[in-house]
Amino acid sequence: MNAAELRALQAPLKERYRSDPGAARVTLSARGELAPEVTCNVESFLGVVRAGLHPATGGDGSTACSGDLLLQALVACAGVTLKAVATALDIRLRRAVVRAEGELDFRGTLGVSREAPVGFAKIRLIYELETDASDEQLASLLKLAERYCVVYQTLKTPPELSVVRSS
């Protein structure tokens, strides 16, 4: 896909959202069902993902760790956003790899230490890019990719969260 094709694809959506801002508001959802083991079967676009304990919390490594899934969601969003922005800016990427690394202290999630936070303390998003783009173009590319990446922005500025019990 080139810049003109991307603009043509998105133009009617942008116009619709300008004229009817409510149409741009979409609720995404996810669903998982607990299994007999300490696992949760999460429905995904490609089928069920069996999530379970990380080996550092007693898991055997045979299931997906929710922390890994979070980092994978960040990589997926950052990668798609980077490609869309590069396409819109006519920046050719010969090769692009997106990685995320997250640091956490499992003492928090295991309740070993109240001082240890539960969750990631640091997350790094790393881009490995092969391109002929100038430093200025790359700076613009990364700035815009960060700005428009939904998962990155959600982690950077957390939304209002709530827990609801449904019957």
C-alpha positions in Angstrom: 0.0 0.0 0.0 1.3 3.5 -0.8 0.4 6.9 0.7 -2.3 7.6 -1.9 -4.0 4.3 -1.3 -3.9 4.7 2.4 -5.3 8.2 2.1 -8.1 7.0 -0.2 -8.9 4.2 2.3 -9.1 6.5 5.3 -10.6 9.6 3.7 -14.3 8.5 3.9 -13.7 7.5 7.5 -12.1 10.8 8.5 -14.9 12.7 6.8 -17.6 10.6 8.5 -15.9 11.2 11.9 -15.6 14.9 11.3 -19.3 15.2 10.4 -20.5 12.7 13.0 -18.0 12.5 15.9 -20.2 9.9 17.7 -19.5 7.5 14.8 -15.8 7.4 15.8 -16.6 6.1 19.3 -16.3 2.4 19.3 -16.3 -0.1 22.2 -13.8 -2.9 21.8 -14.1 -5.9 24.0 -12.3 -9.1 25.0 -13.6 -12.2 26.6 -12.0 -15.1 28.6 -13.3 -18.1 30.4 -11.6 -19.6 33.4 -10.5 -23.2 32.9 -10.0 -25.9 35.6 -6.3 -25.2 36.0 -5.1 -21.7 36.9 -5.7 -20.6 33.3 -8.0 -18.4 31.3 -9.0 -19.2 27.8 -9.0 -15.9 26.0 -10.9 -15.5 22.7 -8.7 -13.9 20.0 -9.0 -13.2 16.3 -7.0 -16.3 15.5 -8.6 -18.6 18.1 -8.4 -19.3 21.8 -5.2 -18.2 23.7 -4.7 -20.2 26.9 -3.3 -17.7 29.5 -1.7 -18.9 32.7 0.9 -18.2 35.3 4.3 -17.0 34.3 7.1 -19.4 35.4 8.3 -16.8 37.9 4.9 -17.2 39.7 4.6 -21.0 39.5 3.6 -21.6 35.9 5.3 -24.2 33.7 5.7 -22.0 30.7 3.2 -23.9 28.6 0.6 -21.0 28.6 0.7 -17.4 27.5 1.6 -14.9 30.3 -0.7 -11.9 30.5 2.4 -9.6 30.8 3.8 -11.1 27.5 0.3 -10.5 25.9 0.4 -6.9 27.0 3.8 -6.4 25.5 2.7 -8.2 22.3 -0.3 -5.9 22.1 2.0 -2.9 22.4 4.3 -4.3 19.7 1.4 -5.0 17.4 -0.1 -1.6 17.8 3.3 0.2 17.5 4.2 -1.8 14.5 1.0 -1.2 12.6 1.0 2.5 13.6 4.6 2.9 12.5 3.9 1.3 9.1 0.8 3.5 8.6 2.7 6.6 9.4 5.7 5.6 7.3 3.3 4.9 4.4 1.6 8.3 4.8 5.0 10.1 5.0 6.3 8.1 2.0 9.2 6.8 4.1 10.4 3.4 2.8 11.3 0.9 5.5 13.4 -1.9 4.0 13.2 -3.7 7.3 11.5 -2.8 10.6 11.4 -4.8 13.8 9.5 -3.6 16.9 10.3 -5.0 20.3 9.0 -4.3 23.8 10.7 -5.1 27.0 9.0 -4.8 30.4 10.6 -4.9 33.8 8.6 -6.2 36.8 9.2 -7.5 40.3 7.2 -10.7 40.9 7.4 -10.1 44.7 4.5 -7.7 44.2 2.2 -10.0 42.3 3.0 -12.9 44.7 2.3 -10.7 47.8 5.9 -11.3 49.1 6.5 -7.5 49.5 4.0 -4.7 49.9 6.8 -2.3 48.7 7.2 -4.1 45.4 4.8 -2.8 42.8 2.3 -5.1 41.1 2.8 -4.7 37.4 5.5 -3.3 35.1 7.8 -0.7 36.5 9.4 0.1 33.2 8.5 -0.7 29.6 10.8 0.1 26.6 9.6 0.2 23.1 12.4 -0.4 20.7 12.5 0.1 16.9 15.1 -1.5 14.7 14.8 0.3 11.3 16.6 -0.1 8.0 15.8 2.9 5.8 17.4 5.7 3.8 15.2 8.2 5.6 17.1 11.2 7.1 17.4 11.7 10.9 14.8 14.4 10.7 12.3 12.1 8.8 12.9 9.4 11.4 12.4 11.7 14.3 9.1 12.8 12.8 8.1 9.2 12.0 8.8 8.0 15.6 7.1 11.1 17.1 3.9 10.5 15.1 4.0 6.7 15.6 4.1 7.4 19.4 1.3 10.0 19.2 -1.1 7.7 17.3 -0.4 4.3 18.8 -3.5 3.5 20.9 -1.8 1.0 23.2 1.2 3.2 23.8 -1.0 6.2 24.6 -3.2 4.0 26.9 -0.2 2.9 28.9 1.3 6.4 29.0 -2.0 8.0 30.1 -4.1 5.3 31.8 -7.8 5.4 31.2 -10.4 5.3 34.0 -10.7 1.7 35.1 -13.5 0.0 36.9 -14.4 -3.5 38.0 -18.0 -4.6 37.6 -19.6 -7.9 38.6 -22.3 -9.0 36.1 -24.8 -11.7 36.8 
